[in-house]
Amino acid sequence: MQFHNLSDFFNMGGYAFYVWLSYGVTFISFGLLIALSRYKKQKTFQDINKKTLREQLLKSRRSDIK
């Protein structure tokens, strides 16, 4: 499909609503996927650090008792 001017490009031959809506949904979906993945990664690392610190604290307390 060849467009003669920028207005024809944005109109997409009368299907602009569906075309641009699909682009919008796709980019929003990818954005949410990236944001949630980063959040879950950060949360996982925080949980791992908490567990590691707790294990070290318990280990040090056990060695103090002996």
DSSP file (Angstrom, degrees, kcal/mol; ACC not computed):
  #  RESIDUE AA STRUCTURE BP1 BP2  ACC     N-H-->O    O-->H-N    N-H-->O    O-->H-N    TCO  KAPPA ALPHA  PHI   PSI    X-CA   Y-CA   Z-CA
    1    1 A M              0   0    0      0, 0.0     2,-0.4     0, 0.0     0, 0.0   0.000 360.0 360.0 360.0 127.7    0.0    0.0    0.0
    2    2 A Q        -     0   0    0      2,-0.0     2,-0.4     0, 0.0     0, 0.0  -0.896 360.0-151.0-112.0 136.1    1.5    3.3   -1.1
    3    3 A F        -     0   0    0     -2,-0.4     3,-0.1     1,-0.1     4,-0.0  -0.859   8.1-159.0-108.6 139.0    0.5    6.6    0.5
    4    4 A H  S    S+     0   0    0     -2,-0.4     2,-0.3     1,-0.1    -1,-0.1   0.745  76.7   3.1 -87.8 -25.5    0.6    9.9   -1.3
    5    5 A N  S  > S-     0   0    0      1,-0.1     4,-1.6     0, 0.0     3,-0.2  -0.935  80.5 -95.9-151.5 174.8    0.8   12.1    1.8
    6    6 A L  H  > S+     0   0    0     -2,-0.3     4,-2.4     1,-0.2     5,-0.2   0.833 118.9  58.4 -66.3 -33.8    1.0   11.9    5.5
    7    7 A S  H  > S+     0   0    0      1,-0.2     4,-1.8     2,-0.2    -1,-0.2   0.906 105.3  50.0 -63.7 -41.2   -2.7   12.3    6.0
    8    8 A D  H  >>S+     0   0    0      2,-0.2     4,-1.6     1,-0.2     5,-0.7   0.874 109.0  53.7 -63.8 -36.4   -3.3    9.2    3.9
    9    9 A F  H  <5S+     0   0    0     -4,-1.6     3,-0.2     1,-0.2    -2,-0.2   0.944 111.3  43.4 -62.5 -48.0   -0.8    7.3    6.0
   10   10 A F  H  <5S+     0   0    0     -4,-2.4    -1,-0.2     1,-0.2    -2,-0.2   0.786 111.9  54.3 -70.6 -25.7   -2.5    8.2    9.2
   11   11 A N  H ><>S-     0   0    0     -4,-1.8     5,-1.3    -5,-0.2     3,-1.1   0.783  90.2-155.6 -76.6 -27.4   -6.0    7.4    7.7
   12   12 A M  G ><5 -     0   0    0     -4,-1.6     3,-1.5     1,-0.3    -3,-0.1   0.851  64.2 -59.8  54.7  41.1   -4.8    3.9    6.7
   13   13 A G  G 3 <S-     0   0    0     -5,-0.7    -1,-0.3     1,-0.3    -4,-0.1   0.794 105.1 -48.3  64.5  28.4   -7.3    3.6    3.9
   14   14 A G  G < 5S+     0   0    0     -3,-1.1    -1,-0.3    -6,-0.2     3,-0.2   0.375 128.6  90.9  93.4  -4.1  -10.3    4.0    6.3
   15   15 A Y  T <>5 +     0   0    0     -3,-1.5     4,-2.5    -4,-0.3     3,-0.2   0.104  45.3 119.1-107.8  20.5   -9.0    1.4    8.8
   16   16 A A  H  >< +     0   0    0     -5,-1.3     4,-2.9     1,-0.2     5,-0.4   0.874  69.9  56.0 -57.9 -42.3   -7.1    3.9   10.9
   17   17 A F  H  > S+     0   0    0     -3,-0.2     4,-1.9     1,-0.2    -1,-0.2   0.933 113.5  39.7 -57.8 -47.6   -9.1    3.2   14.1
   18   18 A Y  H  > S+     0   0    0     -3,-0.2     4,-2.1     2,-0.2    -1,-0.2   0.888 117.6  48.7 -70.6 -40.1   -8.4   -0.5   14.1
   19   19 A V  H  X S+     0   0    0     -4,-2.5     4,-1.9     2,-0.2    -2,-0.2   0.962 116.7  39.8 -65.7 -51.9   -4.8   -0.1   13.0
   20   20 A W  H  X S+     0   0    0     -4,-2.9     4,-2.6     1,-0.2    -1,-0.2   0.828 113.6  55.6 -71.1 -30.9   -3.8    2.5   15.5
   21   21 A L  H  X S+     0   0    0     -4,-1.9     4,-2.8    -5,-0.4    -1,-0.2   0.918 107.8  49.0 -64.1 -42.2   -5.8    0.8   18.2
   22   22 A S  H  X S+     0   0    0     -4,-2.1     4,-2.1     2,-0.2    -2,-0.2   0.896 111.8  48.9 -65.8 -38.4   -3.9   -2.4   17.7
   23   23 A Y  H  X S+     0   0    0     -4,-1.9     4,-2.7     2,-0.2     5,-0.2   0.930 112.5  48.9 -63.4 -44.2   -0.6   -0.6   17.8
   24   24 A G  H  X S+     0   0    0     -4,-2.6     4,-2.5     1,-0.2     5,-0.2   0.926 111.6  47.6 -61.6 -46.2   -1.7    1.1   21.0
   25   25 A V  H  X S+     0   0    0     -4,-2.8     4,-2.3     1,-0.2    -1,-0.2   0.898 112.8  50.5 -62.3 -40.5   -2.8   -2.1   22.7
   26   26 A T  H  X S+     0   0    0     -4,-2.1     4,-2.6    -5,-0.2    -2,-0.2   0.943 112.9  44.0 -63.6 -48.8    0.5   -3.8   21.7
   27   27 A F  H  X S+     0   0    0     -4,-2.7     4,-2.4     1,-0.2    -2,-0.2   0.880 114.2  49.8 -68.0 -37.0    2.7   -1.0   23.0
   28   28 A I  H  X S+     0   0    0     -4,-2.5     4,-2.6    -5,-0.2    -1,-0.2   0.914 111.4  50.1 -65.2 -41.0    0.7   -0.7   26.2
   29   29 A S  H  X S+     0   0    0     -4,-2.3     4,-2.5    -5,-0.2    -2,-0.2   0.930 112.3  46.4 -62.2 -45.9    0.9   -4.5   26.7
   30   30 A F  H  X S+     0   0    0     -4,-2.6     4,-2.5     2,-0.2    -1,-0.2   0.905 111.9  51.9 -63.6 -40.5    4.7   -4.5   26.1
   31   31 A G  H  X S+     0   0    0     -4,-2.4     4,-2.6     2,-0.2    -2,-0.2   0.923 111.6  46.0 -61.5 -44.9    5.1   -1.6   28.5
   32   32 A L  H  X S+     0   0    0     -4,-2.6     4,-2.9     2,-0.2     5,-0.3   0.899 111.3  53.0 -64.5 -40.2    3.1   -3.3   31.2
   33   33 A L  H  X S+     0   0    0     -4,-2.5     4,-2.1    -5,-0.2    -2,-0.2   0.922 112.1  44.6 -60.8 -44.3    5.0   -6.5   30.7
   34   34 A I  H  X S+     0   0    0     -4,-2.5     4,-2.3     2,-0.2    -2,-0.2   0.927 114.9  48.1 -66.0 -45.1    8.4   -4.7   31.1
   35   35 A A  H  X S+     0   0    0     -4,-2.6     4,-2.2     1,-0.2    -2,-0.2   0.927 114.3  45.2 -63.9 -45.2    7.2   -2.8   34.1
   36   36 A L  H  X S+     0   0    0     -4,-2.9     4,-2.7     2,-0.2     5,-0.2   0.874 111.8  52.9 -67.3 -36.4    5.8   -5.8   35.9
   37   37 A S  H  X S+     0   0    0     -4,-2.1     4,-2.2    -5,-0.3    -1,-0.2   0.918 110.6  46.9 -64.4 -42.6    8.9   -7.9   35.1
   38   38 A R  H  X S+     0   0    0     -4,-2.3     4,-2.4     2,-0.2    -2,-0.2   0.911 113.0  49.7 -64.7 -41.4   11.2   -5.3   36.5
   39   39 A Y  H  X S+     0   0    0     -4,-2.2     4,-2.6     1,-0.2    -2,-0.2   0.934 112.5  46.2 -63.0 -46.2    9.0   -5.0   39.6
   40   40 A K  H  X S+     0   0    0     -4,-2.7     4,-2.4     2,-0.2    -1,-0.2   0.868 111.8  52.0 -66.7 -35.5    8.9   -8.8   40.2
   41   41 A K  H  X S+     0   0    0     -4,-2.2     4,-2.3    -5,-0.2    -1,-0.2   0.936 111.9  45.9 -64.0 -45.8   12.7   -9.0   39.6
   42   42 A Q  H  X S+     0   0    0     -4,-2.4     4,-2.2     1,-0.2    -2,-0.2   0.915 113.4  49.6 -62.6 -43.7   13.3   -6.3   42.2
   43   43 A K  H  X S+     0   0    0     -4,-2.6     4,-2.4     2,-0.2    -1,-0.2   0.896 109.9  51.5 -63.2 -41.3   10.9   -7.9   44.7
   44   44 A T  H  X S+     0   0    0     -4,-2.4     4,-2.4     2,-0.2    -1,-0.2   0.921 109.9  48.5 -63.0 -44.5   12.6  -11.3   44.2
   45   45 A F  H  X S+     0   0    0     -4,-2.3     4,-2.4     1,-0.2    -1,-0.2   0.884 110.9  51.3 -64.0 -37.7   16.0   -9.9   44.9
   46   46 A Q  H  X S+     0   0    0     -4,-2.2     4,-2.4     2,-0.2    -2,-0.2   0.919 110.5  48.7 -64.6 -42.4   14.7   -8.1   48.0
   47   47 A D  H  X S+     0   0    0     -4,-2.4     4,-2.4     2,-0.2    -2,-0.2   0.903 110.9  50.1 -63.3 -41.0   13.2  -11.4   49.2
   48   48 A I  H  X S+     0   0    0     -4,-2.4     4,-2.5     1,-0.2    -1,-0.2   0.920 110.9  49.3 -63.5 -42.9   16.4  -13.2   48.6
   49   49 A N  H  X S+     0   0    0     -4,-2.4     4,-2.5     2,-0.2    -2,-0.2   0.903 110.6  50.4 -63.7 -40.9   18.4  -10.6   50.5
   50   50 A K  H  X S+     0   0    0     -4,-2.4     4,-2.4     2,-0.2    -2,-0.2   0.924 112.2  46.8 -62.3 -44.1   16.0  -10.7   53.4
   51   51 A K  H  X S+     0   0    0     -4,-2.4     4,-2.5     2,-0.2    -2,-0.2   0.896 112.2  50.4 -65.6 -39.9   16.2  -14.5   53.6
   52   52 A T  H  X S+     0   0    0     -4,-2.5     4,-2.4     2,-0.2    -2,-0.2   0.929 111.9  46.8 -64.5 -45.3   20.0  -14.4   53.4
   53   53 A L  H  X S+     0   0    0     -4,-2.5     4,-2.4     2,-0.2    -2,-0.2   0.897 112.3  50.6 -63.6 -39.6   20.3  -11.8   56.2
   54   54 A R  H  X S+     0   0    0     -4,-2.4     4,-2.6     2,-0.2    -2,-0.2   0.912 110.6  49.1 -64.4 -41.8   17.9  -13.8   58.3
   55   55 A E  H  X S+     0   0    0     -4,-2.5     4,-2.4     1,-0.2    -2,-0.2   0.902 111.6  49.2 -64.2 -40.6   19.9  -17.0   57.8
   56   56 A Q  H  X S+     0   0    0     -4,-2.4     4,-2.4     2,-0.2    -2,-0.2   0.899 111.1  50.0 -65.6 -39.3   23.1  -15.2   58.7
   57   57 A L  H  X S+     0   0    0     -4,-2.4     4,-2.3     2,-0.2    -2,-0.2   0.926 112.4  46.5 -64.3 -45.1   21.5  -13.8   61.8
   58   58 A L  H  X S+     0   0    0     -4,-2.6     4,-2.3     1,-0.2    -2,-0.2   0.897 112.1  51.4 -64.0 -38.8   20.3  -17.2   62.9
   59   59 A K  H  X S+     0   0    0     -4,-2.4     4,-2.0     1,-0.2    -2,-0.2   0.908 110.9  47.5 -64.6 -41.8   23.7  -18.7   62.2
   60   60 A S  H  X S+     0   0    0     -4,-2.4     4,-1.7     1,-0.2    -1,-0.2   0.882 111.4  51.0 -69.4 -36.3   25.5  -16.1   64.2
   61   61 A R  H  X S+     0   0    0     -4,-2.3     4,-1.7     2,-0.2    -1,-0.2   0.894 109.4  50.8 -66.3 -38.8   23.0  -16.6   67.1
   62   62 A R  H  X S+     0   0    0     -4,-2.3     4,-1.4     1,-0.2    -2,-0.2   0.899 110.4  48.8 -65.4 -39.3   23.5  -20.3   67.1
   63   63 A S  H  < S+     0   0    0     -4,-2.0    -1,-0.2     1,-0.2    -2,-0.2   0.817 109.1  53.6 -71.9 -27.9   27.3  -19.9   67.2
   64   64 A D  H  < S+     0   0    0     -4,-1.7    -1,-0.2     1,-0.2    -2,-0.2   0.839 105.9  53.9 -70.9 -33.2   27.0  -17.4   70.1
   65   65 A I  H  <        0   0    0     -4,-1.7    -2,-0.2     1,-0.2    -1,-0.2   0.858 360.0 360.0 -70.2 -35.8   25.0  -20.0   72.1
   66   66 A K     <        0   0    0     -4,-1.4    -1,-0.2    -5,-0.1    -2,-0.2   0.487 360.0 360.0 -72.1 360.0   27.6  -22.7   71.8
